[in-house]
């Protein structure tokens, strides 16, 4: 099975930490974010397609052609055209797969949730939050599949926040991101079209922390050290 990791963004909100290195190489507890992510990839994943852009050579130098026993393939996103564009660039590497895992390079996850996610052909990993108004929020059907996704709703209908981890099939490439924001095409638009025609299972995460700002590094280290509740520190899913 293949996994896709989006690692092309500049991570401007993490300045000055990302002035000299890409966001996936920012360290948490002395280890780059992408290393943490790699460690929670399920054993069934044997190849990772990494979408690179900003300071791509640094990521290539760190991961090489194989990292922690998994082959690495690189796809270059030369312009910041968004996450939907990034996924489309990976099509030739994924179109013959039965399914694949999709993740972002700026989140920390627990192993258990991701392992359960890849048991399904189509699934989205969510996390229960006390105040979901800052997030993409998932509303489910009675059978546990996605009914719809609401983006930062004022009056949310659930407490299930989108974490940015998906198991998808190549059917996703049949759908386009029709709306652009700041010239970028967003994956969420593709997903919303996808779920209109394909039932997608909702899997609840056991652990989720997103690194958006410099102070999140300290927060993440406290969380990983068991000092604070993960629900207090998670940040909204970011496109950069």
ABEGO torsion letter per residue (X at the ends): XBBBBBAABAGAAAOAAAAABBAAABBBGGBBAAAAAAAABBAABABBBBBBBBGAAAAAAAAEABBGGBBBBBBBBABBAEAAAAAAAAAAAAAABABBBBBBAABBBBAAAAAAAAABABBBBBBBBABAAABBBBBBBAAGBBABBBBGBABBABABBBAGBBBBBAAAAABBBABBBGGBBBAAAAAAAAAAABBBBBBBBABBBBBABAAAAAAAAAAAAGABBAAAABBBBBAX
